[in-house]
Amino acid sequence: MEPSSPNNQSAVTYELKDGLDNKAASKFTTASALMESLHEAGVSCIFANLGSDHPALIEEWAQAQLQNKNYPRIIICPHEFVALSAAHTYAQVSGRPQAVFIHVECGTQNLGGSVHNAAKGRVPVLIFAGASPFTQEGELVGSRNEHIHWIQDVFDQRGIVRQYMKYDNEIRTGKNVKQLVHRALQIAESDPKGPVYLMAPREVLEEEIERSSFRTQGWEPLSPSAIPPEKIAEIANDLLHAQKPLIVTSYLGRNKQAVPELVRLSERLAVPVLESAPYYMNFPGDHPLHVGYQWNHPEQNEILAEADLVLVIDSDVPWIPLHNQPAKDCTVYFIDVDPLKEKTPLWYIPSKRFYKADSFAALQQLNAYFNTIHHLIDEKAVRERNQYFTLIHHRQREEWRSLEQLDDSDIITPEYLTACIREAIDEDTIVLTETITNYATVSKHLPRNTPGTLLGSGASALGWHGGGAIGAKLAAPDKTIVSLTGDGSYIFSNPTPVHWVARKYNTPFLTVIYNNHGWGAPRMSTLGVHPNGVARQTDQFWVNFDPSSELAKVAEAAGGAYPRLVEKPSELKEAIVSALHMVKGGRSAVLDVRLPQVSKQQH
C-alpha cells in the first residue's frame, strides 16, 4: 500500500475535520499493533474480504489515512479463494509472504481449495480471520450486536484449516500480538514454507493497549539447510562414476538463484535434466541437456529406465511407479526441503540417501566440490554423454514441433494454440499454467528459459490462475502476465471477482482458455483404470459442458475485459497479438479458444 492509504489511492495528507474526535483518531488498539507488525515484517499487501468482525481494523485503516501511516496496501477481494490465490502468487513472484484477511468461519471455509494449494505448493502466506464476539451484554467494546454473531460461533474455527497450516493460533490480547504475528511469519517462511492462520474476536481487536517498542531482529526465518560436508564427497563420487546419470526436478526454480547452479552442475558432468510435473521454470527448456517433461502419461520414460544414478532435487512425484520408474539397481539420491513428505500419508521413493537441504545450497556445495576435484573428471566421457543427450534433445524437439502442424480439418489443436502463444510472447513474460490435461502440451510447446517466468499452483485445487494473475501483476507490475487455463479451471477461478479486482487495481493480464467443452481429467482417469470399459465403448463420461457458455463475456461484464471467441486456426495468431496489445494498453483480455470437445477426442 502506498503511504497513508489502505485503499488503492495515491498518498494524501489528511487534516482532521471539524468535530472529529481527536481521541478516537489517536487510539492504539490490538488492530493497530496487528497492522504495525505486518508492516514491520515487510508485508506489502493485505488481500481482504471483510465482515462484521472487522470494525476495529476498518477504524484503524481510516485512522491510518488521517495520520499518514505506512501500512500494507489493502486489496479488496470479493471472494476469499481469489484473495488467497493472489497472495499465493504474489509470494511466489516476490519471494515475500503476504496477508489475507477473511471473515470468521464462513470466510475461512470460503478459502476452499486455495488453502490446499498454498500448503502443498509450500507458499508462505499469513491468513488472519476474525471470530464471533465472546460477550453478549456489552461487557467489552465489540460485544455481540448482530444475530449472525450467534450463528457464526463455532467450537473450533481453526480446526477448519489446521491440517493445512504450518501454525495456527488465536490472538487473546493485544499485548503480545506482535510476537504472535512475527512468530507466525517466521514459521511460514522457514522451509518447508507454507501458510499460517491467526484469528481474533472483535473484543480483542478493539482492546486499547499501550504502544511499546518492538525489536524485529531475531524473527528471521531459519537459514537454508545444507548437506553435511562429508556426504558431498559421496554424492560427487557416485556422480563421477555413473555412466548414465540423470537429474529429476519439479520445483527447484522456486529459488531463481538455484537454476544457474543446476545448469552449472549439468554442464560440468553432462548430466541430463528431466522435469517431472514442473510448476516452476527449473532448467532452460532449450538447453541441449534438457531431456523433456513427464506428467501422467502411462508409459516408461526410457532415459529414466536406463539411468544408473538419479539425483532427485526438489520433487514431490519424480515418477509414477505404476508405469514409470528407474531400474531396480539404480542409485537414487533425494535432496529436498521436505524429503520425507511428512504430511503425505502414502509416499516412498527408495533412495540410497535422503537429505533435508535447500537445493540452492546443495548445488553450490556440489559445484564447489567439483571445482576442487576437476582433474578427476573423465572429460572424454563427459563429451560423449553431452553429444548423446544433445541428439536426444533435438530429436524430441523435432517430434514436438511436428505436432504443431495443422491438418485440413480446420480445428485448433492444443499444440498449435500453445505454439502460437510461444511465438507471441517474449522471454520476460510470466506464464501461469493451470491447463490440467494440457499441462504436458504447455511444457513441451512453450518451454521457458528465464527463471521466474513459469508458475503453477503446485497443487490441484482448480481456479488458482485467476487470483494468481492478479498477485503476479501486483508483484511484478512491469511484466506481462499470461494465464493459461482449461475451461473447467476458468469457471472454478471465480472470474467475476477476479476481473472486478483486476480492473479496480489496474492489474491487466491475458487469459487464454483451452476450451475443450468439459472436464478432460475425469475422462482420462476413467480410461486409465478402465481402458476398455463400457464408458469408453459408449463414450459416456458425464464430463461435457453442453450447452457452451460465453466464458470470455463474464470477464467483460465483471471487469471490462476484452473478450474474444476464437474457433478457427486462421484467426488465432491475430487474436493473440490483439489481446496482448489490449493488455499492454491496460485492459485485461480473455481469449476463449475452442478445441476439440473432450468426449470426441481420439481414444
C-alpha positions in Angstrom: 0.0 0.0 0.0 1.1 3.5 -0.7 2.0 5.5 2.4 -1.1 6.8 4.2 -3.5 4.8 2.1 -5.1 1.4 2.9 -7.0 1.8 -0.4 -5.8 2.0 -3.9 -5.4 5.7 -3.8 -2.3 7.9 -4.0 -0.7 9.1 -0.8 -2.6 12.1 0.7 -2.1 14.0 3.9 -5.3 14.3 5.7 -6.3 17.1 8.0 -8.6 16.5 11.0 -12.1 17.7 10.0 -14.1 20.0 12.3 -15.7 18.0 15.0 -13.6 14.9 14.6 -12.8 13.2 17.8 -9.1 13.6 18.3 -9.1 10.9 21.0 -10.7 8.4 18.7 -8.2 9.2 16.0 -5.3 8.6 18.3 -6.4 5.3 19.9 -3.9 2.4 19.8 -5.6 -1.0 19.8 -4.8 -4.6 19.0 -5.8 -3.8 15.4 -3.2 -1.0 15.4 -0.5 -3.4 16.6 -1.5 -6.0 14.1 -1.2 -3.6 11.3 2.1 -2.3 12.5 3.5 -5.8 12.9 2.7 -6.7 9.3 4.4 -3.5 8.0 7.4 -4.2 10.2 7.6 -7.8 8.7 7.7 -6.4 5.2 4.2 -7.5 4.1 3.3 -5.4 1.0 -0.4 -6.3 0.5 -3.4 -7.4 2.5 -5.9 -9.2 0.3 -9.1 -8.6 2.3 -12.7 -9.9 2.4 -14.3 -8.0 5.2 -17.2 -8.8 7.6 -18.8 -7.9 10.9 -15.7 -9.0 12.8 -13.5 -6.2 11.3 -14.8 -2.9 12.7 -11.5 -2.3 14.6 -9.5 -2.9 11.5 -11.7 -0.6 9.4 -11.4 2.1 12.0 -7.6 1.6 12.1 -7.4 2.0 8.4 -9.4 5.2 8.5 -7.1 6.4 11.2 -4.1 5.4 9.1 -5.2 7.7 6.4 -5.6 10.6 8.8 -2.2 10.1 10.3 -0.3 9.2 7.1 0.7 5.8 8.4 2.8 3.5 6.2 0.7 0.3 6.2 0.5 -2.6 3.7 -1.8 -1.9 0.7 -5.3 -3.1 1.1 -6.7 -5.1 -1.9 -10.4 -5.7 -1.5 -11.3 -9.2 -2.9 -15.0 -10.1 -3.2 -14.1 -13.8 -2.9 -11.7 -15.5 -0.4 -10.4 -18.1 -2.9 -9.3 -15.2 -5.2 -7.7 -13.4 -2.2 -5.6 -16.3 -1.2 -4.7 -17.3 -4.8 -3.5 -13.7 -5.3 -1.4 -13.7 -2.1 -0.1 -17.1 -3.0 1.3 -16.0 -6.4 2.5 -12.6 -5.1 4.7 -14.6 -2.7 5.9 -16.8 -5.5 7.0 -13.9 -7.6 8.3 -11.6 -4.9 9.7 -14.2 -2.5 7.9 -12.5 0.4 4.8 -13.6 2.3 1.6 -11.6 2.0 -1.5 -11.5 4.2 -5.1 -12.5 3.7 -7.9 -11.1 5.9 -11.2 -13.0 6.0 -14.5 -13.2 7.8 -14.9 -15.7 10.7 -15.5 -19.3 10.0 -17.6 -18.7 6.8 -14.7 -16.8 5.2 -12.3 -19.5 6.4 -14.4 -22.1 4.6 -14.7 -20.0 1.5 -10.9 -20.1 1.1 -11.7 -23.6 -0.1 -9.0 -25.3 -2.2 -6.7 -22.3 -2.2 -5.6 -23.5 1.3 -4.7 -26.8 -0.2 -2.7 -25.0 -3.0 -0.7 -22.8 -0.6 0.1 -25.8 1.7 1.0 -28.3 -1.0 2.8 -25.6 -3.0 4.9 -24.6 0.0 4.0 -20.9 -0.3 4.2 -18.6 2.7 1.0 -16.7 3.5 -0.4 -15.3 6.7 -4.2 -15.8 6.9 -6.0 -13.7 9.6 -9.6 -14.3 10.4 -12.0 -12.6 12.8 -14.2 -14.6 15.2 -17.6 -14.1 16.7 -17.6 -11.8 19.8 -17.4 -13.8 23.1 -19.5 -11.3 25.1 -23.2 -10.5 24.5 -24.3 -7.9 27.0 -21.9 -5.0 26.3 -19.2 -6.2 28.8 -16.5 -5.2 26.3 -16.2 -3.0 23.3 -17.2 -5.1 20.3 -19.8 -7.2 22.1 -22.4 -9.0 20.0 -24.9 -6.8 18.3 -26.0 -8.7 15.2 -27.9 -12.0 15.0 -25.2 -13.7 13.0 -22.7 -13.5 15.9 -24.5 -16.4 17.5 -24.8 -18.3 14.2 -21.2 -17.9 13.3 -19.9 -19.0 16.7 -18.3 -22.5 16.3 -16.2 -24.6 18.7 -13.1 -25.0 16.6 -12.7 -22.4 13.9 -9.0 -23.1 13.5 -9.7 -26.7 13.0 -11.3 -26.0 9.6 -7.8 -25.4 8.1 -5.5 -26.9 10.8 -4.2 -29.9 8.8 -3.1 -27.5 6.0 -1.4 -24.9 8.3 2.2 -24.9 9.5 1.0 -22.9 12.5 -2.3 -21.7 13.9 -3.2 -19.7 17.0 -5.7 -17.3 18.5 -4.8 -13.8 19.5 -6.2 -13.3 23.0 -4.7 -10.0 23.9 -3.1 -7.1 22.0 -0.2 -7.1 24.4 1.7 -9.8 22.6 0.1 -9.6 19.1 3.4 -8.5 17.5 5.2 -11.5 18.9 2.5 -13.8 17.5 2.5 -12.2 14.1 6.3 -12.3 13.8 6.4 -15.9 15.0 3.7 -16.9 12.5 5.6 -15.3 9.6 8.9 -16.8 10.8 7.3 -20.3 10.7 5.6 -19.6 7.3 8.9 -18.5 5.7 11.1 -21.4 7.1 11.4 -24.4 4.9 9.3 -26.2 4.1 7.4 -23.0 3.7 3.6 -22.8 4.0 0.5 -20.9 5.2 -0.2 -19.9 8.8 -3.5 -18.9 10.4 -4.3 -16.5 13.2 -7.7 -15.4 14.5 -9.1 -12.9 17.0 -12.6 -12.0 18.1 -13.9 -8.4 18.0 -13.3 -7.6 21.6 -9.6 -8.4 21.4 -9.2 -6.4 18.2 -10.9 -3.4 19.9 -8.7 -3.7 23.1 -6.8 -0.4 23.8 -3.2 -1.1 24.6 -0.1 0.9 25.2 2.2 1.4 22.3 5.6 -0.2 23.0 8.8 -0.6 21.2 9.4 -3.9 19.4 12.7 -5.3 18.1 12.1 -7.1 14.8 15.6 -8.6 14.9 15.6 -12.3 15.9 12.5 -13.1 14.0 14.1 -14.1 10.7 13.2 -17.5 9.1 15.6 -20.4 9.6 18.7 -20.3 7.4 18.7 -22.6 4.5 20.0 -26.1 5.4 22.9 -27.8 3.6 24.2 -31.3 3.2 26.9 -32.5 5.7 30.2 -31.8 4.0 31.4 -35.4 4.3 28.4 -36.5 2.4 29.0 -34.2 -0.5 32.0 -36.3 -1.4 29.9 -39.4 -1.5 27.3 -37.9 -3.9 30.1 -36.4 -6.1 32.0 -39.7 -6.2 28.9 -41.6 -7.3 28.2 -39.0 -10.0 31.7 -39.2 -11.3 31.5 -43.0 -11.7 27.9 -43.1 -13.1 27.7 -44.0 -16.8 24.2 -42.6 -17.3 23.4 -40.2 -14.5 20.1 -38.2 -14.5 18.7 -35.3 -12.6 14.9 -35.0 -11.9 13.3 -31.9 -10.5 9.8 -30.3 -10.2 10.1 -27.1 -8.2 13.8 -26.2 -7.9 13.1 -23.0 -9.7 11.1 -21.5 -6.8 14.5 -20.0 -6.0 15.7 -18.4 -9.2 19.3 -18.5 -8.0 19.2 -22.3 -8.0 18.6 -22.5 -11.7 22.1 -21.4 -12.9 23.7 -23.7 -10.2 21.8 -26.6 -11.7 22.9 -25.6 -15.2 26.5 -25.5 -14.0 26.3 -29.0 -12.5 24.6 -30.4 -15.5 27.1 -29.0 -17.9 30.1 -29.9 -15.8 29.3 -33.6 -16.0 26.9 -33.7 -18.9 24.1 -34.9 -16.7 20.7 -34.5 -18.5 17.8 -33.0 -16.6 14.2 -34.3 -16.7 11.4 -32.3 -15.3 8.6 -34.2 -13.6 5.3 -32.3 -13.2 7.1 -29.0 -13.1 5.4 -25.9 -11.7 8.4 -23.5 -12.0 10.9 -22.9 -14.7 13.7 -25.2 -13.3 16.1 -25.7 -16.2 16.2 -23.9 -19.6 13.8 -25.7 -21.9 16.0 -25.0 -24.9 19.2 -26.3 -23.2 20.6 -29.3 -25.1 20.8 -31.3 -21.8 17.1 -30.8 -21.2 15.5 -34.2 -22.0 11.9 -33.5 -21.6 8.9 -33.5 -19.2 6.9 -36.2 -17.7 3.3 -35.9 -16.3 0.7 -38.6 -16.1 1.2 -40.4 -19.4 1.2 -44.2 -18.7 4.5 -45.2 -20.2 8.0 -45.8 -19.2 10.5 -42.9 -19.7 13.4 -44.6 -21.4 16.0 -42.1 -20.1 14.8 -42.8 -16.6 14.8 -46.5 -17.2 18.4 -46.5 -18.5 19.8 -44.3 -15.7 22.3 -45.9 -13.3 22.1 -42.9 -10.9 19.2 -40.5 -10.4 19.7 -37.3 -8.4 16.2 -36.1 -7.4 16.2 -32.4 -6.3 13.0 -30.7 -5.2 10.3 -33.1 -6.4 7.2 -34.5 -4.8 6.5 -37.0 -7.6 9.7 -37.7 -9.6 7.9 -40.6 -11.3 4.7 -42.6 -11.0 5.9 -46.2 -10.2 2.8 -47.9 -11.7 4.1 -47.2 -15.2 7.4 -45.5 -14.9 10.4 -45.8 -12.6 14.2 -46.3 -12.6 15.8 -49.7 -12.8 15.9 -51.6 -9.5 19.7 -51.4 -9.3 19.8 -47.7 -10.0 21.3 -45.5 -7.2 18.9 -42.7 -6.1 19.8 -39.7 -4.1 17.0 -37.5 -2.8 17.6 -33.8 -1.9 14.6 -31.7 -0.9 13.4 -29.3 1.8 10.9 -32.0 2.7 12.5 -35.3 1.7 10.1 -37.5 3.7 6.9 -35.6 2.6 5.8 -35.8 6.2 2.3 -34.5 5.5 1.6 -37.0 2.8 0.3 -40.3 4.3 1.4 -42.6 1.5 4.8 -41.7 0.0 8.0 -43.5 -0.6 10.9 -43.4 -3.1 13.6 -45.9 -2.0 16.9 -44.0 -2.1 20.5 -44.5 -1.0 20.4 -41.3 0.9 17.8 -38.6 1.8 19.0 -35.1 2.6 16.8 -32.3 4.0 18.6 -29.4 2.3 17.9 -26.3 0.3 18.6 -27.0 -3.4 20.5 -23.8 -4.0 22.8 -24.5 -1.0 23.3 -28.2 -2.0 24.1 -27.3 -5.6 26.5 -24.7 -4.5 28.2 -27.3 -2.4 28.4 -29.8 -5.2 29.7 -27.3 -7.7 32.4 -26.1 -5.3 33.5 -29.6 -4.6 33.8 -30.4 -8.3 36.0 -27.3 -8.6 38.5 -29.0 -6.2 38.5 -32.4 -8.0 38.1 -31.2 -11.6 41.2 -33.2 -12.5 39.3 -36.4 -11.7 36.5 -35.8 -14.2 36.6 -38.0 -17.3 36.3 -35.3 -19.9 36.1 -37.8 -22.8 33.1 -39.5 -21.1 31.5 -36.1 -20.5 31.9 -35.1 -24.2 30.4 -38.3 -25.4 27.5 -38.1 -22.9 26.9 -34.5 -23.9 26.7 -35.4 -27.6 24.4 -38.4 -26.9 21.8 -36.4 -24.9 22.1 -33.4 -27.3 20.9 -35.6 -30.1 18.0 -36.9 -27.9 17.1 -33.3 -27.1 17.0 -32.3 -30.8 15.0 -35.4 -31.8 12.5 -34.6 -29.1 12.0 -31.0 -30.2 11.6 -32.0 -33.8 8.9 -34.5 -32.9 7.1 -31.9 -30.7 7.3 -29.3 -33.5 5.7 -31.8 -35.9 2.7 -32.0 -33.6 2.1 -28.2 -34.1 1.3 -28.6 -37.7 -2.3 -28.3 -38.7 -4.2 -30.7 -40.9 -7.1 -29.9 -43.3 -9.8 -30.2 -40.6 -9.8 -26.5 -39.7 -9.6 -27.5 -36.0 -7.4 -25.7 -33.4 -5.3 -28.2 -31.6 -3.7 -27.6 -28.1 -0.3 -28.0 -29.7 -1.0 -25.3 -32.3 -2.5 -23.0 -29.8 0.5 -23.3 -27.5 2.9 -22.7 -30.3 1.1 -19.5 -31.3 1.3 -18.2 -27.7 5.0 -19.1 -27.7 5.6 -17.0 -30.8 3.7 -14.0 -29.5 5.3 -13.6 -26.1 8.8 -12.7 -25.0 11.2 -14.3 -22.6 10.3 -11.9 -19.8 6.6 -12.7 -19.9 5.4 -14.5 -16.8 3.2 -17.5 -17.7 0.8 -19.1 -15.3 -0.3 -22.6 -16.2 -3.4 -24.4 -15.0 -4.3 -26.3 -18.1 -4.6 -29.7 -16.4 -5.0 -32.2 -19.2 -2.8 -29.9 -21.3 0.0 -29.5 -18.8 2.3 -31.7 -20.8 1.4 -29.8 -24.0 2.2 -26.4 -22.4 5.5 -27.8 -21.1 6.6 -29.1 -24.5 5.4 -26.4 -26.7 6.0 -23.4 -24.5 9.4 -24.0 -23.0 10.7 -21.3 -20.7 14.3 -20.3 -20.4 14.3 -17.5 -17.9 14.0 -18.3 -14.2 10.7 -17.0 -12.7 8.8 -16.9 -15.9 6.7 -20.1 -15.4 4.4 -20.6 -12.4 1.9 -23.3 -11.4 -0.1 -23.6 -8.2 1.9 -26.6 -7.0 -1.2 -28.5 -6.2 -4.6 -29.5 -7.5 -7.4 -27.2 -6.3 -8.5 -25.7 -9.6 -9.1 -21.9 -10.2 -5.8 -20.6 -8.8 -4.7 -18.9 -12.0 -7.3 -16.1 -11.8 -6.3 -14.6 -8.5 -2.8 -15.8 -9.2 -2.5 -13.5 -12.3 -3.6 -10.5 -10.1 -0.9 -11.4 -7.5 1.8 -11.8 -10.1 1.0 -8.5 -11.7 1.0 -6.7 -8.4 4.3 -8.2 -7.5 5.8 -7.5 -11.0 3.9 -4.6 -12.5 6.4 -4.2 -15.3 5.9 -7.7 -16.6 3.3 -9.1 -19.0 1.2 -11.8 -17.3 -0.3 -14.6 -19.4 -2.6 -17.1 -17.7 -3.3 -20.4 -19.4 -6.3 -22.4 -18.2 -8.8 -25.0 -19.1 -12.4 -24.1 -19.3 -13.2 -26.1 -16.1 -10.5 -24.3 -14.1 -11.5 -21.0 -15.6 -15.0 -21.5 -14.1 -13.5 -22.5 -10.8 -11.4 -19.3 -10.7 -14.5 -17.2 -9.9 -13.9 -14.9 -12.9 -16.5 -12.3 -11.7 -14.5 -11.2 -8.7 -11.2 -11.9 -10.4 -11.9 -9.4 -13.2 -13.5 -6.8 -10.9 -10.3 -6.8 -8.8 -8.1 -6.7 -11.9 -9.9 -3.6 -13.2 -10.1 -1.8 -9.8 -6.4 -2.3 -9.0 -5.0 -1.9 -12.5 -3.6 -5.4 -13.0 -4.3 -6.3 -16.6 -3.4 -9.8 -17.8 -4.2 -12.1 -20.7 -6.2 -15.3 -20.1 -6.2 -18.0 -22.7 -8.9 -20.7 -22.2 -8.0 -24.1 -23.6 -11.8 -24.8 -24.1 -12.5 -28.4 -24.7 -16.1 -28.0 -23.5 -15.7 -30.2 -20.5 -13.6 -31.9 -17.8 -10.9 -33.8 -19.5 -9.3 -35.1 -16.3 -12.1 -37.4 -15.1 -12.3 -38.9 -18.5 -8.6 -39.6 -18.6 -8.7 -41.0 -15.1 -11.5 -43.4 -16.1 -9.7 -44.6 -19.2 -6.5 -45.1 -17.1 -8.4 -47.6 -14.8 -10.8 -49.0 -17.3 -9.1 -48.6 -20.7 -11.6 -50.9 -22.4 -14.6 -50.3 -20.2 -18.2 -49.5 -21.0 -17.6 -45.8 -20.6 -15.1 -45.9 -23.4 -17.3 -48.1 -25.6 -20.3 -45.8 -25.2 -18.4 -42.5 -24.9 -20.3 -41.7 -21.7 -18.2 -39.9 -19.1 -20.6 -37.2 -17.8 -17.9 -34.6 -18.3 -19.3 -32.4 -21.1 -20.2 -28.7 -20.7 -23.2 -28.5 -23.0 -24.5 -26.1 -24.0 -21.4 -24.0 -24.2 -21.1 -20.7 -22.2 -19.7 -17.4 -23.4 -16.9 -17.6 -20.8 -15.0 -14.5 -22.0 -18.0 -12.3 -21.7 -18.2 -13.0 -18.0 -14.9 -11.1 -17.7 -16.1 -8.3 -19.9 -19.2 -7.8 -17.8 -17.4 -8.0 -14.4 -14.3 -6.1 -15.2 -14.4 -4.6 -18.7 -12.0 -7.2 -20.1 -11.6 -7.6 -23.9 -13.5 -10.8 -24.8 -12.9 -12.8 -27.9 -14.1 -16.2 -29.1 -11.7 -18.0 -31.4 -12.9 -21.0 -33.4 -10.7 -21.1 -36.5 -6.9 -21.6 -36.8 -6.7 -18.7 -39.3 -7.9 -16.3 -36.6 -5.7 -17.4 -33.8 -2.4 -15.6 -34.2 -4.0 -12.3 -34.9 -6.3 -12.8 -31.9 -3.4 -13.4 -29.5 -1.5 -10.4 -30.8 -4.6 -8.2 -30.5 -5.3 -9.4 -27.0 -1.7 -8.8 -25.9 -1.9 -5.3 -27.3 -5.0 -4.7 -25.2 -3.2 -6.0 -22.1 -0.2 -3.8 -22.7 -2.6 -0.9 -23.0 -4.0 -1.5 -19.6 -7.1 -3.7 -20.3 -7.3 -7.4 -19.4 -8.2 -9.8 -22.2 -9.8 -13.2 -22.3 -9.5 -15.5 -25.4 -11.9 -18.4 -25.4 -10.2 -20.8 -27.8 -12.4 -23.7 -28.8 -10.6 -27.0 -29.0 -12.0 -30.4 -29.9 -14.7 -31.5 -27.5 -13.3 -33.6 -24.7 -15.6 -36.6 -25.3 -15.0 -36.6 -29.0 -11.2 -36.7 -28.8 -9.4 -39.8 -30.1 -9.1 -42.6 -27.5 
